[in-house]
Amino acid sequence: MTTAQQKPIDLYYWPTPNGWKISIMLEECGLPYTVHPVNIGKGDQFKPEFLAISPNNKMPAIVDPEGPDGEPISVFESGAILQYLGRKTGKFYPTDERKRVEVEQWLFWQMAGLGPMAGQTHHFRIYAPEKIPYAIERYTNETNRLYGVMNKRLADREFLAGEYSIADIACVGWVKLWDRQGQDITEFPHLKRWLDTVLARPAVQRGLAVNSEDRGKVDLAKDKEAQAILFGQRAR
């Protein structure tokens, strides 16, 4: 994974849709990296050493020892990390302004729409201690609408911004969990084709496999202490 020319990037990570964005990007770019697990069900995100890197107590985050001008740099927020790595490598984030705008539109669409809405859908459908029909319907329906937006967009192009980009990398981890979001992927044939295409990429498969065994270490549907830490946003 490492080369003599590059020092590994430190990846602070847990195998979730947001974490997968960065493990996939690092694999796609062929960058060396070292994984530092951040067990969000045990409160690792509140540790002072992690907060120094990610003050919003959210993973993923990275520390690149070979940042701008050769000096180390830390980056938090998955979208910002994708942009940084795209600029660093010149991959999956075009320099042409029109093409870059196309990518950024869909990256920010994911950050502000697909991720938060699908995340709330997961919460109210699976994790919430009380089943609230209005909330379940609200977020499931909004996720359905967003799937429809993607399906329409992909009707006449292979990827969201034309060529494969960080926009696709940002979205695939969320869409692959369509069943948890109460969706039927077969109702969105263009989106399904896109999902199958992206999931078939070897680097995507490697990125999704990073520390995949950790997903079973915390059962958020049953672990009340983990729920209190993660959903109550307090340290243990």
PASEBA-1860 file (N, C-alpha, C; in nm, 3 decimals):
! residues 236
1> MTTAQQKP> 0.082/-0.121/0.000/0.000/0.000/0.000/0.086/0.126/0.000 ~ 0.203/0.122/0.059/0.287/0.240/0.071/0.397/0.239/-0.034 ~ 0.451/0.357/-0.060/0.563/0.371/-0.151/0.671/0.449/-0.081 ~ 0.794/0.440/-0.134/0.905/0.512/-0.072/0.889/0.661/-0.090 ~ 0.813/0.703/-0.189/0.799/0.845/-0.218/0.691/0.914/-0.135 ~ 0.600/0.838/-0.079/0.486/0.897/-0.011/0.474/0.843/0.131 ~ 0.449/0.935/0.223/0.418/0.894/0.359/0.268/0.866/0.367 ~ 0.229/0.764/0.442/0.086/0.731/0.449/0.004/0.845/0.510
9> IDLYYWPT> -0.113/0.864/0.455/-0.212/0.955/0.512/-0.279/0.884/0.629 ~ -0.298/0.954/0.739/-0.369/0.899/0.854/-0.519/0.919/0.832 ~ -0.592/0.809/0.827/-0.736/0.811/0.806/-0.807/0.775/0.936 ~ -0.884/0.868/0.989/-0.964/0.846/1.110/-1.104/0.809/1.063 ~ -1.147/0.687/1.098/-1.249/0.622/1.016/-1.333/0.524/1.097 ~ -1.456/0.508/1.056/-1.543/0.398/1.097/-1.623/0.359/0.973 ~ -1.652/0.230/0.953/-1.716/0.187/0.828/-1.864/0.225/0.820 ~ -1.888/0.347/0.780/-2.021/0.403/0.759/-2.023/0.468/0.621
17> PNGWKISI> -2.139/0.512/0.573/-2.141/0.579/0.442/-2.046/0.699/0.431 ~ -2.031/0.775/0.539/-1.938/0.888/0.533/-1.793/0.841/0.538 ~ -1.765/0.742/0.621/-1.630/0.688/0.625/-1.590/0.625/0.494 ~ -1.683/0.552/0.431/-1.653/0.485/0.304/-1.611/0.583/0.196 ~ -1.664/0.703/0.199/-1.625/0.801/0.096/-1.473/0.813/0.087 ~ -1.410/0.820/0.203/-1.266/0.849/0.204/-1.184/0.724/0.181 ~ -1.225/0.610/0.236/-1.150/0.488/0.207/-1.159/0.455/0.058 ~ -1.274/0.478/-0.003/-1.287/0.456/-0.148/-1.198/0.552/-0.225
25> MLEECGLP> -1.201/0.679/-0.188/-1.120/0.778/-0.260/-0.971/0.747/-0.249 ~ -0.926/0.710/-0.132/-0.785/0.677/-0.114/-0.747/0.556/-0.199 ~ -0.836/0.458/-0.206/-0.810/0.341/-0.289/-0.812/0.379/-0.437 ~ -0.908/0.460/-0.478/-0.916/0.501/-0.618/-0.792/0.578/-0.660 ~ -0.738/0.659/-0.571/-0.622/0.742/-0.603/-0.490/0.668/-0.585 ~ -0.495/0.550/-0.525/-0.373/0.475/-0.500/-0.282/0.539/-0.398 ~ -0.341/0.614/-0.305/-0.263/0.680/-0.201/-0.241/0.585/-0.083 ~ -0.123/0.585/-0.026/-0.100/0.504/0.094/-0.169/0.567/0.215
33> YTVHPVNI> -0.223/0.483/0.302/-0.290/0.537/0.420/-0.286/0.437/0.534 ~ -0.299/0.491/0.654/-0.306/0.411/0.776/-0.440/0.438/0.842 ~ -0.513/0.334/0.874/-0.646/0.349/0.934/-0.635/0.360/1.085 ~ -0.702/0.461/1.140/-0.716/0.478/1.285/-0.865/0.466/1.317 ~ -0.912/0.352/1.367/-1.054/0.336/1.393/-1.107/0.437/1.495 ~ -1.222/0.494/1.465/-1.292/0.584/1.556/-1.426/0.519/1.587 ~ -1.432/0.446/1.696/-1.553/0.373/1.731/-1.658/0.471/1.783 ~ -1.748/0.508/1.694/-1.846/0.613/1.727/-1.950/0.565/1.826
41> GKGDQFKP> -1.962/0.433/1.845/-2.054/0.380/1.944/-1.995/0.374/2.084 ~ -1.863/0.393/2.093/-1.794/0.391/2.222/-1.744/0.530/2.263 ~ -1.766/0.629/2.179/-1.730/0.765/2.216/-1.591/0.809/2.177 ~ -1.526/0.734/2.086/-1.390/0.774/2.045/-1.388/0.912/1.982 ~ -1.500/0.954/1.926/-1.505/1.084/1.858/-1.495/1.202/1.954 ~ -1.505/1.175/2.085/-1.495/1.281/2.184/-1.356/1.290/2.249 ~ -1.267/1.203/2.210/-1.134/1.206/2.268/-1.062/1.333/2.226 ~ -0.988/1.397/2.317/-0.921/1.525/2.286/-0.830/1.517/2.163
49> EFLAISPN> -0.760/1.406/2.147/-0.669/1.395/2.034/-0.744/1.392/1.901 ~ -0.867/1.337/1.903/-0.947/1.338/1.780/-1.011/1.475/1.759 ~ -1.057/1.537/1.865/-1.118/1.671/1.852/-1.018/1.774/1.801 ~ -0.890/1.752/1.824/-0.789/1.843/1.771/-0.783/1.838/1.620 ~ -0.828/1.727/1.564/-0.831/1.709/1.419/-0.968/1.741/1.362 ~ -1.072/1.696/1.433/-1.209/1.712/1.387/-1.292/1.776/1.497 ~ -1.296/1.909/1.505/-1.362/1.977/1.617/-1.512/1.956/1.623 ~ -1.572/1.905/1.517/-1.715/1.877/1.517/-1.745/1.737/1.571
57> NKMPAIVD> -1.646/1.670/1.627/-1.654/1.533/1.679/-1.726/1.436/1.585 ~ -1.690/1.447/1.457/-1.742/1.356/1.357/-1.627/1.298/1.277 ~ -1.639/1.171/1.242/-1.545/1.116/1.147/-1.615/1.113/1.011 ~ -1.540/1.103/0.901/-1.397/1.081/0.889/-1.318/1.211/0.900 ~ -1.189/1.193/0.919/-1.093/1.302/0.913/-0.962/1.243/0.866 ~ -0.876/1.328/0.814/-0.744/1.280/0.772/-0.636/1.375/0.822 ~ -0.517/1.321/0.832/-0.397/1.403/0.848/-0.301/1.360/0.737 ~ -0.268/1.454/0.651/-0.175/1.428/0.542/-0.039/1.483/0.583
65> PEGPDGEP> 0.060/1.397/0.607/0.191/1.447/0.649/0.265/1.521/0.539 ~ 0.217/1.504/0.417/0.277/1.573/0.303/0.171/1.663/0.240 ~ 0.129/1.764/0.315/0.029/1.857/0.269/0.087/1.968/0.185 ~ 0.017/2.081/0.174/0.067/2.193/0.096/0.207/2.236/0.141 ~ 0.294/2.261/0.045/0.432/2.301/0.074/0.507/2.196/0.154 ~ 0.458/2.071/0.150/0.527/1.963/0.221/0.501/1.958/0.369 ~ 0.414/2.047/0.418/0.384/2.051/0.561/0.256/1.973/0.592 ~ 0.246/1.912/0.710/0.126/1.835/0.744/0.001/1.923/0.745
73> ISVFESGA> -0.111/1.860/0.713/-0.240/1.928/0.717/-0.346/1.828/0.763 ~ -0.438/1.874/0.846/-0.552/1.791/0.885/-0.677/1.848/0.819 ~ -0.767/1.758/0.781/-0.891/1.798/0.713/-1.005/1.717/0.772 ~ -1.113/1.785/0.810/-1.234/1.715/0.851/-1.346/1.754/0.756 ~ -1.460/1.687/0.765/-1.574/1.694/0.675/-1.544/1.617/0.546 ~ -1.625/1.514/0.522/-1.596/1.421/0.412/-1.591/1.489/0.276 ~ -1.680/1.585/0.252/-1.677/1.655/0.123/-1.550/1.734/0.104 ~ -1.506/1.801/0.210/-1.381/1.878/0.202/-1.262/1.785/0.181
81> ILQYLGRK> -1.265/1.668/0.243/-1.156/1.572/0.225/-1.152/1.523/0.081 ~ -1.269/1.493/0.024/-1.273/1.449/-0.116/-1.215/1.556/-0.208 ~ -1.253/1.680/-0.185/-1.200/1.788/-0.268/-1.049/1.801/-0.251 ~ -1.002/1.793/-0.128/-0.859/1.805/-0.102/-0.782/1.694/-0.174 ~ -0.828/1.571/-0.158/-0.758/1.459/-0.222/-0.766/1.468/-0.374 ~ -0.879/1.518/-0.425/-0.892/1.537/-0.569/-0.792/1.639/-0.621 ~ -0.775/1.749/-0.547/-0.677/1.850/-0.588/-0.534/1.796/-0.574 ~ -0.511/1.721/-0.468/-0.376/1.669/-0.442/-0.330/1.575/-0.553
89> TGKFYPTD> -0.421/1.491/-0.599/-0.385/1.388/-0.695/-0.419/1.424/-0.839 ~ -0.509/1.521/-0.857/-0.557/1.551/-0.991/-0.653/1.446/-1.046 ~ -0.714/1.369/-0.957/-0.802/1.260/-0.999/-0.945/1.282/-0.950 ~ -1.040/1.255/-1.037/-1.183/1.251/-1.004/-1.240/1.387/-0.962 ~ -1.165/1.494/-0.990/-1.209/1.631/-0.957/-1.147/1.723/-1.062 ~ -1.217/1.748/-1.170/-1.157/1.815/-1.286/-1.112/1.958/-1.255 ~ -1.014/2.003/-1.331/-0.965/2.141/-1.317/-1.041/2.237/-1.407 ~ -1.100/2.188/-1.515/-1.183/2.272/-1.601/-1.300/2.325/-1.519
97> ERKRVEVE> -1.323/2.456/-1.523/-1.421/2.517/-1.433/-1.562/2.465/-1.456 ~ -1.604/2.450/-1.579/-1.739/2.401/-1.605/-1.757/2.258/-1.553 ~ -1.658/2.175/-1.578/-1.666/2.037/-1.531/-1.658/2.031/-1.379 ~ -1.578/2.118/-1.319/-1.567/2.120/-1.174/-1.698/2.163/-1.110 ~ -1.764/2.261/-1.168/-1.894/2.304/-1.116/-1.995/2.189/-1.121 ~ -1.993/2.113/-1.229/-2.083/1.998/-1.239/-2.060/1.901/-1.123 ~ -1.935/1.873/-1.095/-1.901/1.783/-0.985/-1.944/1.842/-0.851 ~ -1.912/1.969/-0.829/-1.940/2.031/-0.700/-2.089/2.039/-0.672
105> QWLFWQMA> -2.169/2.064/-0.775/-2.314/2.068/-0.755/-2.363/1.938/-0.693 ~ -2.317/1.826/-0.747/-2.366/1.697/-0.700/-2.298/1.654/-0.571 ~ -2.176/1.698/-0.550/-2.112/1.672/-0.421/-2.187/1.744/-0.309 ~ -2.217/1.872/-0.329/-2.288/1.947/-0.226/-2.432/1.900/-0.211 ~ -2.491/1.853/-0.320/-2.625/1.794/-0.314/-2.624/1.674/-0.220 ~ -2.520/1.594/-0.231/-2.510/1.479/-0.140/-2.489/1.524/0.004 ~ -2.398/1.619/0.023/-2.366/1.663/0.159/-2.486/1.726/0.229 ~ -2.566/1.802/0.155/-2.677/1.875/0.215/-2.809/1.800/0.207
113> GLGPMAGQ> -2.820/1.704/0.114/-2.947/1.639/0.090/-2.946/1.489/0.113 ~ -2.884/1.416/0.023/-2.891/1.270/0.028/-2.839/1.214/0.161 ~ -2.724/1.259/0.205/-2.667/1.207/0.329/-2.754/1.235/0.451 ~ -2.786/1.362/0.478/-2.869/1.391/0.595/-3.007/1.326/0.590 ~ -3.071/1.327/0.474/-3.206/1.270/0.466/-3.203/1.117/0.480 ~ -3.109/1.052/0.412/-3.098/0.907/0.427/-3.057/0.870/0.569 ~ -2.971/0.951/0.629/-2.931/0.928/0.766/-3.048/0.936/0.863 ~ -3.133/1.035/0.845/-3.252/1.045/0.929/-3.348/0.929/0.903
121> THHFRIYA> -3.353/0.885/0.778/-3.436/0.768/0.746/-3.386/0.646/0.822 ~ -3.254/0.624/0.822/-3.198/0.513/0.901/-3.237/0.527/1.048 ~ -3.223/0.649/1.099/-3.247/0.671/1.242/-3.391/0.635/1.280 ~ -3.487/0.694/1.209/-3.625/0.675/1.251/-3.681/0.539/1.213 ~ -3.629/0.478/1.108/-3.677/0.345/1.070/-3.614/0.234/1.154 ~ -3.488/0.252/1.196/-3.413/0.142/1.257/-3.376/0.167/1.402 ~ -3.328/0.288/1.432/-3.263/0.310/1.561/-3.348/0.383/1.666 ~ -3.442/0.462/1.625/-3.517/0.542/1.722/-3.589/0.452/1.822
129> PEKIPYAI> -3.580/0.481/1.952/-3.645/0.396/2.052/-3.797/0.400/2.041 ~ -3.848/0.507/1.985/-3.993/0.518/1.965/-4.020/0.531/1.816 ~ -4.108/0.446/1.764/-4.144/0.452/1.624/-4.245/0.566/1.602 ~ -4.201/0.666/1.530/-4.284/0.784/1.505/-4.327/0.781/1.359 ~ -4.452/0.745/1.332/-4.495/0.727/1.193/-4.471/0.850/1.105 ~ -4.498/0.969/1.159/-4.479/1.089/1.078/-4.334/1.104/1.036 ~ -4.240/1.084/1.128/-4.098/1.098/1.096/-4.053/0.992/0.997 ~ -4.099/0.868/1.018/-4.062/0.761/0.925/-4.111/0.793/0.786
137> ERYTNETN> -4.236/0.835/0.774/-4.292/0.867/0.643/-4.223/0.988/0.581 ~ -4.198/1.089/0.662/-4.135/1.213/0.613/-3.999/1.185/0.550 ~ -3.913/1.115/0.621/-3.777/1.095/0.571/-3.770/0.985/0.466 ~ -3.852/0.882/0.478/-3.855/0.780/0.373/-3.901/0.840/0.242 ~ -4.002/0.924/0.246/-4.053/0.988/0.124/-3.951/1.085/0.065 ~ -3.881/1.158/0.149/-3.781/1.252/0.097/-3.664/1.176/0.035 ~ -3.624/1.065/0.097/-3.519/0.983/0.036/-3.566/0.928/-0.099 ~ -3.691/0.889/-0.107/-3.748/0.843/-0.232/-3.741/0.953/-0.338
145> RLYGVMNK> -3.773/1.076/-0.299/-3.766/1.188/-0.393/-3.623/1.207/-0.444 ~ -3.527/1.199/-0.353/-3.387/1.218/-0.391/-3.339/1.107/-0.483 ~ -3.384/0.985/-0.458/-3.352/0.876/-0.550/-3.407/0.908/-0.689 ~ -3.526/0.965/-0.693/-3.585/1.003/-0.821/-3.503/1.109/-0.893 ~ -3.449/1.204/-0.816/-3.363/1.307/-0.876/-3.241/1.242/-0.940 ~ -3.178/1.151/-0.868/-3.061/1.082/-0.922/-3.098/0.998/-1.045 ~ -3.211/0.928/-1.036/-3.252/0.843/-1.147/-3.272/0.924/-1.275 ~ -3.336/1.040/-1.262/-3.358/1.127/-1.378/-3.225/1.179/-1.431
153> RLADREFL> -3.138/1.219/-1.342/-3.007/1.272/-1.382/-2.927/1.167/-1.459 ~ -2.937/1.042/-1.418/-2.857/0.936/-1.477/-2.920/0.872/-1.600 ~ -3.032/0.926/-1.642/-3.101/0.869/-1.758/-3.021/0.885/-1.886 ~ -2.939/0.990/-1.895/-2.867/1.016/-2.020/-2.717/1.032/-2.000 ~ -2.666/0.982/-1.887/-2.522/0.989/-1.862/-2.484/0.875/-1.768 ~ -2.357/0.834/-1.778/-2.312/0.719/-1.701/-2.296/0.751/-1.554 ~ -2.245/0.871/-1.526/-2.218/0.911/-1.389/-2.281/1.048/-1.362 ~ -2.285/1.089/-1.237/-2.360/1.208/-1.199/-2.313/1.335/-1.269
161> AGEYSIAD> -2.181/1.349/-1.282/-2.126/1.470/-1.346/-2.068/1.438/-1.484 ~ -2.115/1.331/-1.544/-2.066/1.291/-1.675/-1.960/1.184/-1.663 ~ -1.841/1.222/-1.616/-1.734/1.127/-1.589/-1.734/1.090/-1.441 ~ -1.681/0.974/-1.411/-1.671/0.928/-1.272/-1.594/1.031/-1.189 ~ -1.647/1.065/-1.072/-1.589/1.174/-0.993/-1.616/1.154/-0.845 ~ -1.567/1.251/-0.768/-1.591/1.248/-0.623/-1.740/1.259/-0.590 ~ -1.822/1.308/-0.682/-1.965/1.311/-0.658/-2.022/1.171/-0.650 ~ -1.978/1.084/-0.738/-2.023/0.945/-0.734/-1.971/0.874/-0.609
169> IACVGWVK> -1.844/0.901/-0.576/-1.784/0.842/-0.456/-1.862/0.884/-0.331 ~ -1.907/1.008/-0.327/-1.981/1.058/-0.211/-2.116/0.991/-0.195 ~ -2.178/0.951/-0.306/-2.315/0.900/-0.301/-2.327/0.750/-0.287 ~ -2.228/0.675/-0.333/-2.248/0.531/-0.347/-2.271/0.462/-0.213 ~ -2.203/0.505/-0.107/-2.220/0.440/0.022/-2.359/0.455/0.080 ~ -2.426/0.564/0.045/-2.563/0.584/0.091/-2.660/0.502/0.007 ~ -2.644/0.505/-0.124/-2.740/0.437/-0.211/-2.731/0.285/-0.195 ~ -2.614/0.233/-0.164/-2.601/0.088/-0.148/-2.685/0.035/-0.032
177> LWDRQGQD> -2.728/0.123/0.056/-2.811/0.084/0.170/-2.959/0.112/0.145 ~ -2.999/0.108/0.020/-3.135/0.146/-0.020/-3.243/0.068/0.057 ~ -3.218/-0.060/0.086/-3.321/-0.139/0.153/-3.345/-0.091/0.295 ~ -3.239/-0.041/0.362/-3.253/0.011/0.498/-3.332/0.142/0.498 ~ -3.341/0.203/0.382/-3.410/0.331/0.370/-3.553/0.315/0.318 ~ -3.599/0.191/0.312/-3.736/0.166/0.269/-3.760/0.188/0.122 ~ -3.654/0.173/0.042/-3.664/0.197/-0.101/-3.657/0.066/-0.178 ~ -3.709/0.068/-0.299/-3.699/-0.045/-0.392/-3.615/0.004/-0.510
185> ITEFPHLK> -3.489/-0.039/-0.515/-3.397/0.012/-0.615/-3.444/-0.020/-0.757 ~ -3.525/-0.125/-0.774/-3.572/-0.160/-0.908/-3.669/-0.057/-0.964 ~ -3.722/0.028/-0.877/-3.809/0.135/-0.925/-3.731/0.249/-0.991 ~ -3.598/0.244/-0.977/-3.510/0.348/-1.029/-3.405/0.283/-1.120 ~ -3.443/0.245/-1.241/-3.353/0.164/-1.325/-3.222/0.232/-1.360 ~ -3.223/0.361/-1.383/-3.098/0.430/-1.417/-3.007/0.440/-1.294 ~ -3.066/0.460/-1.179/-2.990/0.464/-1.055/-2.934/0.325/-1.024 ~ -3.012/0.221/-1.046/-2.964/0.085/-1.022/-2.846/0.052/-1.113
193> RWLDTVLA> -2.856/0.092/-1.239/-2.745/0.069/-1.331/-2.620/0.139/-1.283 ~ -2.635/0.264/-1.240/-2.521/0.340/-1.185/-2.464/0.271/-1.063 ~ -2.549/0.229/-0.971/-2.503/0.166/-0.848/-2.425/0.038/-0.880 ~ -2.478/-0.043/-0.968/-2.409/-0.166/-1.007/-2.273/-0.136/-1.069 ~ -2.269/-0.031/-1.152/-2.144/0.006/-1.219/-2.039/0.052/-1.119 ~ -2.079/0.137/-1.025/-1.984/0.190/-0.927/-1.938/0.079/-0.831 ~ -2.031/-0.003/-0.787/-1.995/-0.110/-0.693/-1.904/-0.214/-0.758 ~ -1.903/-0.222/-0.890/-1.817/-0.318/-0.959/-1.673/-0.272/-0.968
201> RPAVQRGL> -1.645/-0.145/-0.937/-1.509/-0.096/-0.945/-1.424/-0.159/-0.834 ~ -1.308/-0.215/-0.869/-1.225/-0.280/-0.766/-1.188/-0.189/-0.650 ~ -1.156/-0.063/-0.679/-1.118/0.028/-0.571/-1.235/0.056/-0.478 ~ -1.356/0.061/-0.532/-1.474/0.079/-0.448/-1.492/-0.042/-0.358 ~ -1.475/-0.160/-0.412/-1.487/-0.281/-0.332/-1.382/-0.284/-0.221 ~ -1.260/-0.242/-0.253/-1.156/-0.239/-0.149/-1.189/-0.135/-0.043 ~ -1.237/-0.019/-0.086/-1.271/0.086/0.010/-1.383/0.045/0.103 ~ -1.484/-0.023/0.050/-1.595/-0.069/0.132/-1.554/-0.180/0.228
209> AVNSEDRG> -1.448/-0.251/0.194/-1.404/-0.363/0.278/-1.317/-0.320/0.395 ~ -1.271/-0.194/0.395/-1.180/-0.149/0.500/-1.248/-0.160/0.637 ~ -1.190/-0.241/0.724/-1.241/-0.261/0.861/-1.390/-0.295/0.863 ~ -1.435/-0.367/0.761/-1.578/-0.397/0.752/-1.628/-0.477/0.871 ~ -1.537/-0.552/0.934/-1.577/-0.632/1.049/-1.622/-0.544/1.167 ~ -1.581/-0.418/1.167/-1.617/-0.329/1.278/-1.764/-0.293/1.278 ~ -1.833/-0.307/1.164/-1.975/-0.270/1.159/-2.058/-0.356/1.254 ~ -2.011/-0.476/1.285/-2.086/-0.562/1.374/-2.050/-0.549/1.520
217> KVDLAKDK> -1.956/-0.461/1.551/-1.911/-0.450/1.690/-2.010/-0.375/1.778 ~ -2.090/-0.288/1.719/-2.188/-0.212/1.795/-2.324/-0.229/1.728 ~ -2.422/-0.279/1.803/-2.558/-0.294/1.752/-2.639/-0.174/1.800 ~ -2.645/-0.072/1.716/-2.711/0.051/1.757/-2.861/0.034/1.779 ~ -2.916/-0.069/1.719/-3.060/-0.091/1.738/-3.091/-0.141/1.879 ~ -2.991/-0.197/1.948/-3.014/-0.257/2.079/-2.928/-0.198/2.190 ~ -2.812/-0.145/2.155/-2.716/-0.098/2.255/-2.756/0.041/2.303 ~ -2.817/0.047/2.421/-2.869/0.174/2.472/-2.755/0.272/2.506
225> EAQAILFG> -2.642/0.218/2.554/-2.530/0.306/2.587/-2.474/0.369/2.459 ~ -2.462/0.289/2.354/-2.412/0.342/2.227/-2.509/0.445/2.171 ~ -2.640/0.420/2.186/-2.740/0.517/2.140/-2.724/0.650/2.214 ~ -2.703/0.641/2.346/-2.689/0.762/2.426/-2.567/0.841/2.384 ~ -2.460/0.770/2.350/-2.337/0.838/2.308/-2.354/0.899/2.170 ~ -2.404/0.818/2.076/-2.410/0.864/1.937/-2.524/0.961/1.912 ~ -2.643/0.928/1.960/-2.759/1.012/1.931/-2.776/1.124/2.033 ~ -2.726/1.102/2.154/-2.731/1.209/2.253/-2.610/1.302/2.244
233> QRAR> -2.512/1.260/2.163/-2.390/1.338/2.140/-2.322/1.377/2.272 ~ -2.296/1.276/2.353/-2.221/1.300/2.476/-2.115/1.193/2.489 ~ -2.010/1.225/2.557/-1.903/1.128/2.582/-1.949/1.027/2.685 ~ -1.888/0.911/2.682/-1.924/0.807/2.778/-1.878/0.848/2.917
END
